[in-house]
Amino acid sequence: MACDTRLKPRQTIQERAREVRSAVERLAQALAQGRVKAVVGPQGAIAFTGWDTASRDGLTDACAYRTLMRTGDAVARMHIQRAEAMAGRGVSKQTVASGLHSHDGGKTWHGH
């Protein structure tokens, strides 16, 4: 996955993979505890509000979403499904792949 290969200086791919797993686990815990909320945009993009920069470890919302869906954390998936229901639309794989994202927790969306 692309976020696994965005290495920091002198970091190995294995170290980055562990870092990504750890950040996604922290995100899943924060979702379960209600500290972070999933938001689905009008185009089907996803953002995680309240997910602070330190916990992200350089991950984008899209990368975290793809990892969560791949690893199958049931509670995190439930929170994403709730966000989809509240938005009245599902997360679009095409939109996520296109790079549409939010810098402000889902208030505005950018494709830059």
C-alpha angles and dihedrals in degrees: 000000000000096000090055091059099050094101127191117227111297092359120138124224089246091054090049092049090053090047092052092048091050093049092049091049089052089049092051090050092048090050090050091049093047095242091117127039130200117231126192116207128219091263094049097262120141133225133176112222116209095022101135126217095246092056093047096065090202096311123139122223089249093053092047090048093051091048093048091050091048096047093045103223099183098207093048090049090051091054091049090049089051090052090050091051092049091049093046092231139072128245107274114227089204092053092047090049091049091062099245105159146155130239094191106050097274102315092112132013130217135192098190 
